[in-house]
Amino acid sequence: MKKTIYLLNIGQYAPELTALTYPHIGYYANKIGAETYVIDTRKFPEWDVSYEKLQIYELAQQRGDEWAIYIDSDALVHPELPDVTELLPMDTVAHNGADFAPIRWKYDKYFRRDGRNIGSCNWFTVASFWCFDLWKPLDIGPEEAVSNINLTVPERSFMKPSHLVDDYALSRNIARYGLKFKTLQQLWQEGNILNADFFFHQYTIELEEKISRVRATIERWKI
């Protein structure tokens, strides 16, 4: 069963941070029998760089993946993280968690028809080849897509709406294609794994603090 863990790293993102996170992602890939693939060139230059994650739609098919996993480069993965592909049905996609979509996005007919109000948190994402439409590029342009994104109050001070365009795109695809969805937190509950602590990921802090907190987490986890 071919599995690939995709990483986005264009322009050598934060090498001091990835020196901490990539070895643990690599360990996880080896543990579950997955290859890693770094997306390091742009295909959608008219979009925010975060949209380059949607290259997975074609890459996963070209590479013959049965499972594709996306992990943000600033995410720290605990070595005891289970193989999510053994827990997730092939007809279901997953994130670590989810947002309440009406806070995040302006709705269109797909969100309204779907009615589940799923807001994608696309820093850890899993889908089988049955569900690669999750990463399908949008049928609308950058200006229209970005106009549909609403930042939360804390986000307004440090990011532009365009930075969340990948979250918006995956949320819309979940709604548009009626993709079944679970969070990893739901999977842990189903497995009776309470208070699971498999990740450190915090996007609302500056890089130096993020590096410091990743180091502290590695020490706390004793890995």
Secondary structure, DSSP 8 states (H G I E B T S, - for coil): --EEEEEE-SS---HHHHHHHHHHHHHHHHHHTEEEEEE-S-S-TTS-GGGGGGGHHHHHHHTT-SEEEEE-TT-EE-TT---GGGTS-TTEEEES-EEEHHHHB---HHHHHH-S-EEE-TTEEEEEGGGGGGG---SS-HHHHHHTB---TGGGGT--GGGGHHHHHHHHHHHHTT-EEEEHHHHHHHTT-TT---EE--SSS-HHHHHHHHHHHHHHHT-
